[in-house]
Amino acid sequence: MLEHMVVFFPDQFLTNKQHVSLGSYFGKLEGHPNLKNQDELPPEIFQLVATNGGVADESHTDITFQKNPAQMSILNMVTSPEVDGDTM
């Protein structure tokens, strides 16, 4: 993580409770101050729902605009776009 700034765990299928538990190992979790879940998800998890249809059309939702942003985010990508979306 410190060397490459990213860690991949392919083929993982976590429940919401397991996702929150994993994040808790790295420190205190926080919800997004502006985005609210439509589903009954824990406040520490928010689903990226595109404004104009599809999923995850809004990018950079890692709260880096805050005065003291979190040092990392955990992304659980369920559906990947066929094109674009590559921020590496």
C-alpha positions in Angstrom: 0.0 0.0 0.0 2.7 2.5 0.9 4.8 1.7 -2.1 2.2 1.5 -4.9 -0.7 3.5 -3.2 -3.1 0.7 -4.2 -3.9 -2.8 -3.2 -6.1 -5.2 -5.2 -8.1 -8.1 -3.8 -9.7 -9.8 -6.8 -12.7 -12.1 -6.6 -13.8 -10.9 -3.1 -17.5 -10.9 -2.3 -18.0 -9.2 1.0 -21.2 -8.5 2.8 -21.8 -4.9 3.9 -20.9 -6.0 7.5 -17.7 -7.5 6.3 -16.9 -4.5 4.2 -17.2 -2.2 7.2 -15.2 -4.6 9.3 -12.4 -4.6 6.8 -12.3 -0.8 6.7 -12.3 -0.7 10.5 -8.9 -2.4 10.5 -7.4 0.7 9.0 -8.9 3.3 11.3 -12.1 5.2 12.0 -14.6 5.2 9.2 -16.7 8.0 7.9 -19.7 8.4 5.7 -19.9 10.8 2.8 -21.1 14.3 3.9 -23.1 15.0 0.7 -24.1 11.7 -0.8 -26.8 9.7 0.9 -27.7 6.1 0.3 -31.0 5.1 -1.2 -30.7 1.6 0.1 -30.4 0.5 3.7 -26.6 0.5 3.7 -24.5 1.3 6.7 -23.6 5.0 6.9 -19.9 4.1 6.2 -20.8 2.7 2.8 -22.3 4.6 0.0 -23.2 3.4 -3.5 -22.2 5.6 -6.4 -25.3 6.1 -8.4 -24.9 8.1 -11.6 -26.9 11.3 -12.1 -27.8 10.4 -15.7 -28.3 6.7 -15.4 -25.9 3.8 -14.9 -23.7 3.4 -11.8 -20.6 5.3 -10.7 -20.7 8.1 -13.2 -19.7 10.5 -10.5 -15.9 10.3 -9.9 -13.6 11.4 -7.1 -16.0 10.7 -4.3 -13.2 9.9 -1.9 -13.9 13.1 0.2 -10.5 14.7 -0.6 -12.2 18.1 -0.5 -12.5 18.0 3.3 -10.0 19.8 5.5 -8.7 16.5 6.9 -9.6 13.8 4.3 -9.4 10.1 4.9 -6.0 8.6 4.0 -7.6 5.9 1.9 -10.9 4.6 0.4 -12.1 1.1 -0.3 -13.8 0.5 -3.6 -15.9 -2.6 -4.2 -16.5 -2.5 -8.0 -19.5 -4.6 -8.9 -19.8 -3.5 -12.6 -17.0 -2.1 -14.6 -17.5 0.1 -17.6 -16.4 -1.3 -21.0 -14.5 1.9 -21.8 -13.2 4.8 -19.8 -13.0 4.8 -16.0 -9.2 4.2 -16.0 -7.7 6.8 -13.7 -4.3 5.1 -13.4 
